[in-house]
Structures are given as structure tokens and as C-alpha cells.
């Protein structure tokens, strides 16, 4: 690493941090389809441990010693500036230590990600990045093997998703399905029982499924409000509901993921 003091927003190399949207970062002509922003030294550490390559780092001077340890062996610029200047640049108070612009790794195929797995989560069209990050944290903490996201699902490497997940999106194997609901055929060919979490008159309860769970299980989660698509429900092997009380009909999708993962965890 080499330290680059900055005292102006016009300094070369700062464009990655200059209020760019994550969509813009993905479209940059970089290897592996673009960049993503890792926020905090903890997340940067997990990204590097996962084999992701930094392009640059942005921080205040007091965080240099910690970042020096993380970047040993990387010849990348580390831009150092005042808190006021960094807030002007990024648009928010940079209080989590550092930001790093990271090269996106190529996504693995669905077959590679689910090989050897017995519990996976499929996220259909959840567009709230906070929910996506929280689902990944549940997967990592409770112990599913992988996550698949549909083509229209929010980006797990969006800054908010990474932050809410506490960096676990960088630990959990995941990839994006090339198409959906047609992609369900890949899961069924691999022997997975697809259990859709949804409200339906003919749904079985989570307790019933947990009493005798399939050996290989894919838990299918849908978006807030609209829920799972009709096509996804038709393609599921079972529809499962979490019993509720006091007139509440359902949980937030991230909370529901945690409850279902715990109940259906592999023995």
C-alpha cells in the first residue's frame, strides 16, 4: 500500500467514492464486472479473507495502523483526509473506520454453489437491501450452506446489504440464478425439495415440515408485500407457513428467514 494524503475533492482516484451509486460502480470497466464498496475495517478484512482484491482505500489518519495490517502485500493507494473532507466526498459521516473500493469476483455457477449443500435459501425479488443483508446474516449464523438470488433481487454486495449482514455476504457461498422461476429445475435436478414460505389456505405449518424435513431443502423467500410470485408457488414442492398469534399474519421476510432456518436446520 502507499499512502496518498488528500486535501481537495479533485484529487485523482477519488471517483469511486464520490457519491457514486452502486449501479454505477458495477458498470465500471473493471475485472469481474465492476466494483463494490466495503465499509468498515471488519468488512474489508472479511472481503480480503474471501479472496477479494482491493482497488483503493479511503480513511481518516487514525485508522492507518489497522488498515496497514489488512493491506500487507497489496500495492494499492490509501487516500487519507480529514473527516470533513471525506464527508463532503462520500455524502455521509465516515465513522466506521474506512471504505474500500473492491473488485467484484466472478460469480460461480448455481451448480458449483449448491454442490454438497443440504440447506440453501432462495431469495425471490427482495429489493430491500437491508432485508437481503439480514437474511445473509441469518444464513451465516444459523448455518445454511448457500444462498441463491433471483435476477431481480437486490444486490448482496450493495453497501447497505454488506453492512447489515456484518460482512457475512462475503463468507456465505452465493450466486445469482440466470433465470427464475425456470431456475428451480436446477435445484430439483440436484435433489432439493423446494419449500416456499407463504400464506396459503392449504399450507403446512413450519412445525409439520420440521418434524420430518427432507434431506436436501431449499427455503424459498419472497418480497415484502407481494410475497412470492404465483409461478414460484406453483413450482414449489410444498408451501409452508409460520404459525402466528394475536392477529398477526406474518413476519418481516428477514425475521421469517431466521425462524425457518432455525426450525429446519440440518441435524
TORFIBA-270931 format. One line per 5 residues: number of its first residue (from 1); their letters; for each residue x, y, z of N, C-alpha, C, O, CB. Coordinates in pm, whole numbers, plus 50000, padded with zeros to 5 digits. Glycine has a CB too. Example, Ala and Ser with C-alpha at 12.3 -4.5 7.8 and 13.67 -1.06 7.14 Angstrom:
BEGIN
1	AS	51319/49431/50780/51230/49550/50780/51320/49670/50780/51424/49668/50846/51131/49553/50905 | 51285/49775/50708/51367/49894/50714/51290/50003/50787/51341/50114/50804/51408/49940/50572
// end
This chain:
BEGIN
1	XXXXX	50084/49881/50000/50000/50000/50000/50088/50125/50000/50201/50123/50047/49905/50000/50122 | 50032/50232/49947/50104/50358/49957/50003/50468/49994/49895/50478/49935/50178/50393/49824 | 50040/50547/50092/49952/50648/50148/49951/50771/50058/50056/50820/50015/49995/50685/50292 | 49829/50821/50031/49812/50939/49946/49730/51043/50024/49607/51031/50030/49741/50902/49809 | 49794/51143/50085/49718/51248/50155/49635/51327/50055/49681/51359/49945/49814/51342/50232
6	XXXXX	49512/51359/50094/49426/51440/50006/49377/51562/50083/49347/51554/50202/49306/51356/49952 | 49370/51673/50014/49317/51795/50075/49218/51865/49983/49178/51978/50010/49430/51889/50112 | 49179/51798/49875/49082/51853/49782/49001/51740/49721/49051/51628/49706/49152/51935/49672 | 48877/51769/49686/48791/51668/49624/48832/51639/49480/48781/51545/49418/48646/51712/49628 | 48922/51719/49427/48965/51700/49289/49084/51604/49278/49135/51582/49168/49002/51833/49227
11	XXXXX	49127/51548/49389/49242/51458/49384/49212/51338/49294/49103/51281/49301/49280/51410/49527 | 49307/51298/49210/49285/51182/49123/49259/51056/49205/49315/51039/49314/49407/51161/49030 | 49174/50967/49153/49149/50839/49218/49032/50836/49313/49001/50731/49368/49269/50798/49290 | 48966/50951/49334/48857/50956/49431/48720/50931/49370/48620/50928/49442/48856/51090/49499 | 48712/50912/49239/48582/50898/49174/48502/50780/49227/48379/50786/49230/48601/50883/49024
16	XXXXX	48569/50673/49268/48497/50556/49319/48414/50589/49443/48317/50519/49473/48595/50445/49351 | 48451/50694/49515/48386/50727/49641/48297/50852/49632/48232/50889/49730/48490/50748/49748 | 48294/50915/49517/48230/51044/49504/48080/51030/49476/48033/51061/49366/48296/51124/49394 | 48005/50982/49578/47860/50974/49570/47812/50887/49455/47699/50900/49409/47801/51113/49557 | 47899/50799/49408/47856/50707/49303/47755/50608/49358/47769/50560/49471/47978/50633/49243
21	XXXXX	47653/50576/49278/47561/50471/49318/47628/50336/49295/47724/50326/49220/47427/50481/49239 | 47577/50233/49361/47633/50101/49341/47609/50050/49199/47687/49971/49148/47574/50003/49442 | 47501/50097/49136/47478/50061/48996/47591/50114/48910/47642/50043/48823/47343/50116/48946 | 47631/50239/48934/47742/50297/48858/47871/50221/48882/47948/50197/48789/47760/50444/48894 | 47895/50184/49007/48017/50108/49039/48020/49975/48965/48125/49933/48917/48028/50085/49190
26	XXXXX	47905/49908/48956/47901/49779/48887/47933/49794/48740/47984/49700/48678/47765/49714/48905 | 47903/49909/48683/47921/49927/48539/48060/49976/48501/48092/49985/48383/47819/50023/48488 | 48142/50007/48600/48278/50047/48568/48351/49933/48498/48332/49816/48531/48354/50089/48696 | 48433/49968/48401/48500/49865/48321/48616/49805/48398/48732/49830/48366/48549/49922/48188 | 48582/49727/48499/48682/49662/48583/48666/49512/48570/48561/49464/48528/48667/49707/48731
31	XXXXX	48768/49435/48605/48754/49290/48603/48641/49244/48693/48608/49309/48793/48885/49224/48645 | 48582/49131/48657/48476/49066/48736/48350/49150/48745/48271/49134/48839/48527/49037/48876 | 48328/49242/48649/48200/49309/48640/48183/49431/48725/48070/49472/48750/48097/49216/48675 | 48292/49493/48771/48277/49618/48842/48335/49617/48981/48421/49535/49014/48134/49654/48851 | 48287/49710/49063/48338/49727/49199/48223/49718/49298/48106/49726/49260/48411/49862/49213
36	XXXXX	48257/49702/49424/48162/49725/49531/48237/49795/49644/48360/49793/49648/48096/49591/49581 | 48162/49857/49734/48223/49931/49844/48213/49849/49972/48104/49809/50012/48156/50069/49863 | 48327/49823/50035/48332/49757/50165/48348/49865/50271/48442/49945/50265/48449/49652/50173 | 48257/49867/50367/48255/49973/50469/48292/49915/50604/48226/49823/50652/48116/50041/50476 | 48394/49966/50664/48449/49932/50796/48566/49836/50780/48572/49757/50686/48340/49870/50886
41	XXXXX	48658/49845/50875/48776/49758/50869/48736/49612/50885/48801/49524/50829/48877/49798/50978 | 48629/49584/50962/48585/49445/50977/48541/49387/50843/48579/49275/50808/48470/49435/51078 | 48461/49463/50768/48412/49414/50638/48527/49403/50538/48533/49307/50461/48302/49507/50583 | 48617/49501/50539/48733/49494/50449/48814/49369/50480/48860/49300/50388/48821/49620/50463 | 48833/49340/50608/48907/49221/50648/48840/49095/50596/48908/49005/50546/48921/49215/50798
46	XXXXX	48708/49086/50607/48636/48968/50559/48642/48958/50407/48650/48848/50352/48489/48973/50606 | 48638/49073/50339/48648/49071/50193/48783/49017/50148/48790/48935/50057/48625/49211/50137 | 48889/49064/50212/49023/49018/50176/49039/48870/50210/49101/48795/50134/49130/49101/50250 | 48984/48828/50325/48991/48687/50363/48918/48598/50264/48953/48482/50246/48934/48666/50502 | 48814/48654/50199/48738/48579/50098/48808/48577/49962/48759/48516/49868/48599/48638/50084
51	XXXXX	48922/48644/49954/48997/48645/49829/48966/48760/49737/49010/48761/49622/48973/48521/49758 | 48889/48860/49786/48857/48975/49703/48973/49074/49703/49045/49088/49803/48727/49042/49753 | 48990/49142/49591/49108/49228/49574/49070/49375/49585/48982/49420/49511/49175/49200/49438 | 49133/49452/49675/49102/49594/49685/49162/49674/49570/49267/49639/49517/49153/49649/49818 | 49093/49780/49533/49147/49873/49433/49203/49998/49500/49303/50055/49455/49037/49912/49331
56	XXXXX	49139/50040/49608/49188/50154/49687/49114/50157/49819/49014/50087/49838/49171/50289/49611 | 49164/50240/49911/49102/50256/50043/49095/50404/50074/49182/50482/50034/49180/50179/50154 | 48990/50443/50147/48968/50582/50187/48946/50585/50337/48863/50510/50389/48846/50647/50111 | 49020/50672/50409/49006/50672/50555/49060/50800/50617/49122/50883/50551/49077/50551/50615 | 49034/50812/50749/49098/50914/50829/49229/50858/50884/49246/50737/50894/49004/50962/50943
61	XXXXX	49320/50947/50920/49456/50905/50954/49462/50809/51073/49549/50722/51077/49540/51026/50984 | 49372/50823/51170/49380/50737/51289/49357/50589/51259/49389/50504/51342/49279/50783/51392 | 49302/50558/51141/49275/50419/51107/49389/50355/51028/49381/50237/50992/49147/50409/51028 | 49494/50431/51000/49604/50379/50918/49670/50253/50977/49692/50157/50903/49708/50486/50899 | 49703/50250/51105/49771/50130/51156/49690/50002/51136/49746/49898/51101/49801/50147/51303
66	XXXXX	49560/50010/51157/49476/49891/51140/49469/49849/50994/49475/49730/50963/49335/49917/51193 | 49458/49946/50904/49448/49914/50761/49581/49863/50707/49583/49779/50617/49404/50037/50682 | 49692/49912/50762/49823/49864/50718/49835/49714/50736/49893/49645/50652/49934/49934/50796 | 49781/49662/50845/49786/49517/50869/49701/49442/50767/49738/49334/50722/49737/49485/51011 | 49588/49501/50730/49498/49433/50636/49555/49431/50495/49534/49335/50420/49362/49502/50636
71	XXXXX	49628/49536/50459/49671/49551/50320/49814/49506/50296/49872/49538/50192/49658/49695/50279 | 49871/49433/50387/50006/49381/50365/50008/49297/50238/49930/49203/50223/50055/49297/50488 | 50097/49333/50147/50107/49258/50021/50028/49317/49906/50041/49270/49793/50063/49120/50042 | 49946/49420/49932/49869/49484/49826/49932/49619/49791/49956/49701/49880/49720/49502/49869 | 49958/49642/49664/50011/49770/49619/49896/49857/49571/49872/49870/49451/50116/49750/49506
76	XXXXX	49824/49917/49667/49706/49997/49635/49717/50132/49705/49781/50142/49810/49576/49924/49677 | 49655/50235/49648/49658/50365/49715/49562/50368/49834/49452/50313/49829/49621/50476/49616 | 49605/50432/49941/49523/50455/50059/49508/50606/50074/49603/50675/50112/49584/50389/50189 | 49389/50657/50044/49365/50801/50046/49329/50843/50188/49237/50787/50249/49253/50840/49946 | 49401/50941/50241/49384/50985/50380/49345/51132/50380/49412/51216/50320/49515/50963/50462
81	XXXXX	49233/51162/50447/49188/51300/50454/49116/51329/50584/49097/51239/50665/49098/51332/50337 | 49076/51453/50603/49005/51493/50724/48862/51439/50721/48809/51405/50615/49004/51646/50740 | 48799/51431/50840/48661/51385/50850/48568/51472/50766/48477/51422/50701/48614/51384/50995 | 48593/51603/50768/48508/51697/50694/48519/51674/50543/48419/51673/50472/48546/51843/50728 | 48641/51655/50496/48661/51635/50353/48599/51502/50306/48537/51495/50200/48812/51637/50319
86	XXXXX	48617/51398/50387/48562/51267/50349/48410/51269/50348/48347/51203/50265/48612/51158/50444 | 48349/51344/50440/48203/51354/50439/48154/51430/50317/48051/51395/50259/48153/51423/50567 | 48228/51533/50278/48194/51604/50154/48202/51510/50034/48118/51516/49944/48287/51725/50135 | 48302/51427/50033/48325/51338/49920/48219/51230/49910/48163/51208/49803/48462/51274/49932 | 48190/51163/50021/48103/51045/50017/47957/51076/50043/47869/51001/50001/48149/50944/50118
91	XXXXX	47931/51189/50111/47793/51224/50140/47745/51179/50277/47629/51201/50311/47706/51167/50038 | 47831/51118/50356/47790/51078/50491/47912/51074/50582/48026/51077/50536/47719/50942/50489 | 47884/51067/50711/47991/51066/50811/48061/50930/50811/48001/50828/50841/47933/51098/50952 | 48186/50932/50778/48264/50808/50767/48316/50770/50906/48431/50798/50940/48383/50825/50665 | 48230/50705/50985/48265/50677/51124/48299/50530/51147/48325/50492/51261/48151/50716/51214
96	XXXXX	48299/50449/51043/48326/50306/51061/48469/50268/51026/48499/50150/51003/48230/50225/50976 | 48557/50364/51023/48697/50333/51005/48749/50359/50867/48844/50436/50850/48721/50194/51039 | 48689/50296/50767/48744/50308/50631/48643/50259/50530/48550/50185/50563/48875/50228/50618 | 48663/50302/50407/48591/50248/50291/48696/50190/50197/48806/50243/50183/48505/50358/50218 | 48661/50081/50133/48749/50024/50031/48669/49997/49905/48560/49940/49911/48817/49894/50082
101	XXXXX	48722/50039/49792/48666/50000/49663/48726/49865/49627/48847/49852/49608/48696/50108/49551 | 48640/49764/49619/48685/49627/49598/48642/49579/49458/48532/49608/49412/48629/49533/49708 | 48731/49504/49393/48695/49440/49267/48596/49327/49294/48616/49246/49384/48820/49387/49194 | 48489/49323/49215/48392/49215/49229/48450/49086/49173/48502/49084/49061/48260/49250/49157 | 48442/48978/49250/48487/48849/49195/48382/48795/49099/48265/48830/49110/48514/48746/49309
106	XXXXX	48421/48710/49005/48321/48648/48916/48229/48558/48997/48272/48490/49090/48389/48567/48804 | 48101/48557/48960/48005/48472/49029/48021/48327/48985/48043/48299/48867/47862/48519/49004 | 48010/48237/49081/48014/48094/49048/47881/48052/48986/47782/48125/48996/48045/48009/49174 | 47880/47937/48924/47755/47883/48870/47668/47832/48984/47716/47807/49094/47782/47771/48768 | 47538/47818/48955/47447/47764/49056/47492/47624/49097/47491/47590/49215/47302/47760/49002
111	XXXXX	47531/47545/49000/47572/47407/49028/47692/47404/49123/47698/47320/49213/47607/47334/48898 | 47787/47494/49103/47904/47499/49192/47865/47537/49334/47917/47480/49430/48007/47598/49138 | 47775/47633/49347/47739/47685/49478/47661/47583/49561/47677/47575/49682/47658/47812/49464 | 47575/47504/49495/47492/47411/49571/47554/47272/49584/47497/47186/49651/47356/47400/49506 | 47668/47250/49521/47732/47118/49530/47764/47085/49676/47832/47162/49743/47862/47115/49444
116	XXXXX	47716/46974/49723/47742/46931/49860/47652/46994/49963/47661/46959/50081/47881/46960/49894 | 47565/47087/49924/47478/47156/50020/47357/47070/50056/47311/46990/49975/47432/47291/49963 | 47307/47088/50177/47182/47024/50218/47076/47126/50257/46957/47094/50257/47208/46929/50334 | 47116/47248/50290/47022/47355/50322/47065/47480/50246/47177/47529/50263/47016/47383/50476 | 46974/47531/50161/47002/47654/50090/46882/47747/50102/46771/47704/50134/47036/47626/49940
121	XXXXX	46906/47874/50076/46799/47975/50076/46793/48038/49938/46895/48073/49880/46823/48084/50186 | 46671/48052/49886/46648/48120/49759/46569/48247/49789/46461/48241/49848/46571/48027/49657 | 46622/48362/49747/46557/48491/49772/46499/48541/49639/46572/48574/49546/46658/48596/49832 | 46366/48546/49633/46299/48588/49509/46259/48736/49517/46172/48774/49595/46174/48502/49483 | 46325/48818/49434/46282/48955/49408/46270/49043/49533/46188/49135/49535/46151/48954/49336
126	XXXXX	46348/49016/49635/46351/49104/49753/46438/49224/49716/46558/49209/49693/46407/49030/49882 | 46378/49341/49710/46450/49459/49661/46504/49547/49773/46578/49641/49747/46360/49541/49573 | 46468/49518/49897/46518/49595/50010/46655/49541/50051/46667/49426/50093/46418/49591/50129 | 46757/49625/50039/46894/49579/50067/46914/49543/50214/46995/49455/50246/46993/49687/50027 | 46841/49609/50303/46852/49576/50444/46804/49434/50470/46868/49358/50544/46772/49675/50529
131	XXXXX	46692/49397/50409/46639/49261/50426/46734/49157/50368/46755/49051/50428/46503/49248/50360 | 46792/49186/50253/46886/49092/50192/47005/49071/50285/47047/48957/50309/46934/49143/50054 | 47060/49179/50338/47173/49166/50429/47138/49089/50555/47217/49008/50603/47225/49302/50466 | 47018/49114/50609/46976/49045/50731/46955/48896/50706/46986/48814/50792/46848/49107/50785 | 46904/48860/50589/46888/48718/50554/47024/48650/50549/47039/48539/50601/46814/48703/50419
136	XXXXX	47122/48714/50488/47256/48655/50482/47313/48636/50622/47380/48536/50650/47350/48744/50399 | 47286/48730/50710/47338/48716/50847/47274/48596/50916/47341/48523/50990/47312/48846/50928 | 47144/48575/50893/47077/48458/50949/47134/48329/50891/47156/48232/50964/46927/48465/50924 | 47157/48329/50761/47215/48211/50697/47350/48177/50758/47378/48062/50790/47228/48233/50545 | 47434/48279/50773/47568/48255/50830/47560/48212/50975/47632/48121/51016/47653/48382/50818
141	XXXXX	47473/48274/51052/47468/48247/51194/47402/48116/51230/47441/48050/51326/47398/48357/51262 | 47300/48077/51153/47223/47958/51187/47271/47836/51108/47255/47723/51152/47075/47981/51161 | 47331/47861/50990/47405/47752/50931/47357/47691/50802/47387/47575/50776/47411/47650/51025 | 47283/47765/50717/47257/47713/50583/47385/47716/50501/47480/47786/50536/47145/47794/50513 | 47387/47641/50392/47511/47623/50316/47531/47726/50206/47646/47754/50169/47512/47488/50256
146	XXXXX	47423/47785/50152/47438/47875/50038/47311/47956/50019/47205/47924/50073/47470/47795/49910 | 47324/48063/49941/47211/48149/49905/47210/48167/49754/47314/48187/49691/47219/48286/49977 | 47090/48160/49697/47069/48194/49556/46974/48312/49550/46874/48316/49622/47013/48072/49474 | 47005/48409/49464/46916/48524/49447/46866/48527/49303/46940/48492/49211/46989/48657/49483 | 46743/48569/49286/46683/48573/49153/46733/48694/49075/46792/48785/49134/46530/48575/49163
151	XXXXX	46710/48696/48944/46765/48806/48862/46722/48945/48908/46798/49041/48892/46723/48788/48720 | 46603/48959/48964/46554/49093/49003/46574/49122/49153/46528/49225/49203/46405/49105/48969 | 46641/49034/49223/46666/49055/49366/46774/49163/49384/46860/49181/49299/46710/48923/49435 | 46767/49233/49496/46866/49335/49528/47006/49274/49537/47022/49155/49565/46831/49405/49661 | 47104/49356/49513/47244/49313/49508/47298/49286/49648/47300/49378/49731/47331/49420/49438
156	XXXXX	47342/49163/49678/47400/49136/49810/47527/49216/49839/47563/49234/49955/47431/48991/49821 | 47595/49265/49735/47716/49343/49757/47691/49494/49758/47786/49573/49760/47817/49309/49651 | 47567/49534/49758/47534/49675/49780/47583/49713/49920/47578/49632/50012/47380/49701/49765 | 47630/49836/49936/47695/49876/50061/47607/49849/50182/47657/49800/50284/47731/50022/50056 | 47478/49881/50174/47390/49859/50289/47370/49711/50318/47365/49671/50435/47254/49926/50264
161	XXXXX	47360/49629/50214/47347/49485/50235/47468/49428/50307/47455/49350/50400/47326/49414/50102 | 47586/49468/50261/47709/49420/50324/47715/49463/50469/47752/49384/50556/47833/49470/50248 | 47679/49589/50496/47688/49641/50633/47590/49570/50726/47628/49527/50835/47660/49793/50633 | 47464/49555/50683/47364/49490/50768/47400/49344/50793/47373/49291/50901/47225/49500/50703 | 47460/49281/50694/47498/49140/50710/47620/49124/50800/47659/49011/50832/47526/49077/50574
166	XXXXX	47682/49235/50841/47808/49232/50917/47918/49163/50836/48006/49097/50892/47788/49160/51053 | 47911/49179/50705/48014/49123/50618/47995/48976/50585/48079/48918/50516/48146/49141/50682 | 47886/48915/50632/47869/48771/50607/47835/48741/50461/47848/48626/50418/47761/48715/50697 | 47793/48841/50384/47774/48816/50241/47906/48781/50174/47908/48727/50063/47711/48940/50173 | 48016/48812/50241/48148/48780/50189/48196/48643/50236/48302/48597/50195/48248/48887/50231
171	XXXXX	48118/48578/50321/48153/48446/50372/48063/48336/50319/48108/48225/50294/48149/48447/50523 | 47935/48367/50302/47837/48267/50260/47846/48246/50109/47842/48343/50034/47693/48311/50300 | 47859/48122/50062/47857/48099/49917/47722/48144/49859/47616/48108/49911/47882/47948/49884 | 47727/48223/49751/47603/48267/49688/47628/48294/49541/47741/48312/49497/47548/48393/49758 | 47520/48297/49467/47527/48338/49328/47388/48380/49283/47290/48363/49356/47583/48225/49238
176	XXXXX	47381/48434/49162/47254/48480/49107/47203/48377/49007/47277/48334/48918/47268/48619/49041 | 47078/48338/49021/47018/48247/48925/47007/48316/48790/46974/48434/48784/46878/48200/48973 | 47036/48245/48681/47030/48309/48549/46888/48342/48506/46866/48435/48429/47094/48220/48446 | 46791/48266/48555/46651/48292/48523/46565/48235/48635/46608/48147/48710/46611/48231/48385 | 46443/48286/48645/46354/48242/48750/46209/48266/48708/46179/48373/48655/46385/48316/48882
181	XXXXX	46117/48170/48729/46130/48050/48813/46187/47927/48743/46195/47819/48802/45997/48016/48868 | 46228/47943/48616/46283/47826/48545/46404/47767/48617/46429/47646/48608/46322/47866/48403 | 46478/47851/48688/46596/47804/48758/46567/47702/48866/46657/47634/48913/46666/47919/48818 | 46440/47692/48907/46404/47592/49007/46432/47451/48958/46455/47361/49038/46257/47605/49045 | 46431/47432/48827/46459/47299/48772/46600/47252/48807/46623/47133/48825/46441/47299/48619
186	XXXXX	46694/47346/48818/46831/47310/48856/46832/47252/48996/46901/47154/49023/46925/47433/48848 | 46754/47313/49085/46750/47267/49224/46684/47130/49234/46731/47043/49307/46675/47368/49311 | 46576/47113/49160/46507/46984/49166/46593/46873/49106/46592/46760/49155/46373/46992/49092 | 46666/46905/49000/46755/46805/48940/46864/46764/49038/46914/46651/49032/46818/46859/48811 | 46902/46856/49127/47004/46826/49228/46946/46760/49352/47018/46734/49447/47077/46953/49267
191	XXXXX	46815/46734/49351/46753/46661/49460/46696/46747/49572/46665/46695/49679/46849/46569/49517 | 46683/46879/49549/46631/46966/49654/46478/46970/49654/46415/46978/49549/46687/47107/49636 | 46423/46963/49773/46281/46989/49796/46267/47139/49817/46333/47196/49903/46226/46907/49921 | 46182/47204/49738/46165/47349/49748/46045/47378/49838/45932/47345/49805/46145/47413/49607 | 46073/47441/49952/45969/47478/50048/45950/47629/50043/46039/47705/50080/46006/47432/50192
196	XXXXX	45833/47673/49996/45803/47815/49981/45737/47868/50107/45634/47816/50149/45713/47839/49859 | 45795/47972/50168/45733/48036/50284/45629/48136/50235/45662/48237/50174/45841/48106/50373 | 45502/48105/50262/45395/48190/50212/45267/48162/50290/45254/48059/50356/45372/48167/50061 | 45173/48256/50282/45041/48237/50340/44952/48171/50236/44936/48223/50125/44981/48373/50387 | 44894/48058/50271/44803/47988/50180/44713/47898/50263/44754/47845/50366/44882/47904/50074
201	XXXXX	44589/47882/50218/44492/47803/50292/44536/47658/50307/44506/47593/50407/44356/47808/50224 | 44607/47607/50205/44647/47466/50209/44792/47447/50254/44848/47339/50237/44628/47404/50071 | 44854/47551/50311/44993/47542/50353/45008/47452/50476/44919/47447/50561/45049/47681/50384 | 45120/47381/50483/45154/47309/50605/45223/47405/50700/45276/47508/50657/45244/47185/50575 | 45223/47374/50826/45292/47460/50922/45442/47429/50922/45484/47321/50881/45233/47443/51064
206	XXXXX	45519/47524/50967/45664/47504/50978/45694/47387/51071/45788/47312/51047/45733/47633/51029 | 45615/47372/51177/45636/47260/51269/45619/47126/51198/45695/47032/51223/45537/47269/51386 | 45520/47116/51110/45497/46991/51037/45615/46956/50948/45659/46841/50944/45369/47001/50954 | 45667/47056/50875/45781/47029/50788/45905/46994/50871/45982/46906/50834/45810/47151/50698 | 45923/47063/50983/46041/47040/51066/46038/46904/51134/46143/46851/51173/46053/47149/51171
211	XXXXX	45919/46846/51150/45910/46716/51216/45970/46603/51132/46014/46502/51186/45766/46684/51248 | 45972/46622/51002/46031/46521/50912/46085/46591/50788/46030/46574/50679/45926/46410/50873 | 46192/46669/50802/46239/46752/50690/46309/46668/50584/46370/46565/50615/46334/46860/50741 | 46301/46711/50458/46376/46644/50352/46527/46655/50377/46573/46747/50445/46341/46704/50214 | 46601/46561/50322/46746/46564/50340/46807/46689/50275/46898/46750/50332/46810/46438/50281
216	XXXXX	46757/46726/50157/46807/46844/50087/46690/46941/50070/46590/46909/50006/46871/46806/49947 | 46706/47059/50127/46594/47151/50136/46634/47290/50089/46737/47343/50129/46542/47158/50280 | 46551/47348/50002/46568/47487/49957/46453/47569/50013/46337/47543/49981/46574/47497/49800 | 46484/47667/50097/46383/47753/50158/46365/47876/50070/46459/47953/50050/46423/47794/50305 | 46245/47894/50017/46217/47999/49921/46148/48116/49990/46043/48098/50052/46130/47946/49805
221	XXXXX	46207/48235/49980/46157/48356/50046/46119/48460/49942/46188/48476/49842/46262/48413/50143 | 46009/48530/49967/45962/48630/49872/45966/48771/49927/45999/48793/50043/45824/48598/49828 | 45931/48865/49841/45941/49007/49875/45833/49048/49975/45729/48984/49987/45929/49093/49749 | 45862/49157/50047/45762/49215/50136/45642/49260/50054/45657/49305/49940/45822/49333/50218 | 45524/49248/50111/45405/49297/50044/45349/49196/49947/45253/49125/49979/45435/49425/49971
226	XXXXX	45407/49187/49829/45355/49098/49725/45381/48951/49754/45306/48865/49709/45414/49134/49592 | 45486/48922/49829/45518/48783/49857/45574/48712/49735/45619/48776/49640/45396/48711/49907 | 45570/48581/49738/45623/48501/49627/45533/48510/49505/45411/48525/49517/45640/48355/49669 | 45595/48499/49389/45518/48501/49265/45434/48374/49253/45466/48272/49314/45611/48516/49143 | 45328/48381/49174/45243/48264/49153/45321/48152/49087/45302/48035/49119/45120/48301/49068
231	XXXXX	45408/48189/48994/45488/48086/48926/45580/48014/49024/45598/47893/49015/45570/48148/48814 | 45639/48090/49118/45726/48028/49217/45648/47934/49307/45696/47826/49341/45796/48135/49301 | 45527/47974/49345/45444/47889/49430/45402/47763/49357/45398/47655/49416/45321/47966/49477 | 45371/47776/49229/45334/47657/49151/45450/47560/49140/45430/47439/49138/45286/47697/49011 | 45572/47613/49133/45689/47528/49117/45743/47470/49246/45831/47384/49243/45796/47604/49051
236	XXXXX	45691/47517/49361/45740/47468/49490/45686/47328/49518/45578/47291/49471/45700/47564/49603 | 45762/47252/49594/45717/47119/49635/45622/47125/49754/45537/47038/49771/45836/47031/49669 | 45635/47228/49836/45544/47249/49948/45537/47397/49979/45630/47472/49954/45588/47168/50072 | 45423/47436/50035/45405/47573/50084/45396/47566/50236/45321/47486/50292/45276/47641/50021 | 45475/47651/50301/45491/47642/50446/45461/47777/50509/45500/47881/50457/45636/47595/50483
241	XXXXX	45391/47775/50621/45361/47898/50691/45407/47888/50836/45407/47780/50895/45210/47929/50685 | 45447/48001/50893/45487/48008/51033/45363/48042/51116/45304/48148/51096/45601/48114/51056 | 45322/47955/51206/45203/47984/51288/45222/48115/51366/45328/48137/51425/45174/47868/51386 | 45120/48199/51365/45128/48330/51430/45019/48344/51534/44926/48264/51539/45118/48443/51325 | 45030/48447/51618/44934/48472/51725/44887/48617/51723/44945/48702/51654/44996/48438/51862
246	XXXXX	44781/48644/51798/44732/48779/51825/44696/48856/51697/44714/48978/51690/44836/48857/51903 | 44648/48785/51598/44602/48851/51476/44711/48894/51380/44682/48956/51278/44523/48967/51512 | 44836/48863/51412/44947/48895/51321/44954/48785/51215/44956/48667/51249/45084/48907/51400 | 44958/48824/51088/44953/48720/50984/45091/48673/50939/45105/48560/50892/44878/48771/50865 | 45194/48757/50954/45326/48716/50905/45435/48800/50968/45408/48902/51031/45333/48725/50752
251	XXXXX	45559/48756/50948/45677/48829/50994/45744/48899/50877/45721/48865/50761/45777/48733/51064 | 45826/48996/50908/45918/49052/50809/46000/48938/50748/46033/48841/50816/46011/49160/50873 | 46033/48950/50619/46099/48839/50549/46232/48800/50613/46267/48682/50616/46121/48875/50404 | 46306/48897/50664/46433/48864/50728/46410/48788/50859/46481/48693/50889/46514/48992/50755 | 46309/48831/50937/46277/48759/51060/46226/48619/51029/46262/48523/51098/46173/48837/51142
256	XXXXX	46143/48608/50927/46090/48477/50889/46203/48383/50846/46197/48263/50873/45988/48491/50775 | 46304/48437/50781/46416/48352/50739/46487/48293/50859/46526/48176/50857/46514/48432/50655 | 46505/48374/50964/46574/48326/51083/46494/48217/51151/46550/48115/51192/46601/48441/51180 | 46362/48236/51165/46278/48136/51229/46280/48006/51150/46295/47899/51208/46135/48188/51243 | 46264/48015/51018/46261/47895/50934/46396/47824/50934/46401/47701/50942/46222/47931/50792
261	XXXXX	46503/47899/50925/46636/47835/50925/46663/47762/51055/46721/47653/51055/46746/47941/50902 | 46621/47820/51165/46642/47754/51295/46560/47625/51303/46611/47520/51344/46603/47848/51411 | 46433/47633/51263/46346/47516/51272/46390/47404/51178/46374/47286/51209/46202/47555/51241 | 46445/47441/51063/46478/47343/50959/46626/47315/50947/46671/47256/50848/46426/47390/50827 | 46703/47359/51046/46848/47339/51039/46881/47191/51026/46809/47105/51077/46919/47399/51163
266	XX	46989/47163/50956/47030/47025/50934/47073/46962/51066/47133/47030/51150/47144/47018/50831 | 47043/46832/51086/47083/46767/51212/47234/46757/51225/47284/46705/51324/47022/46627/51220
// end
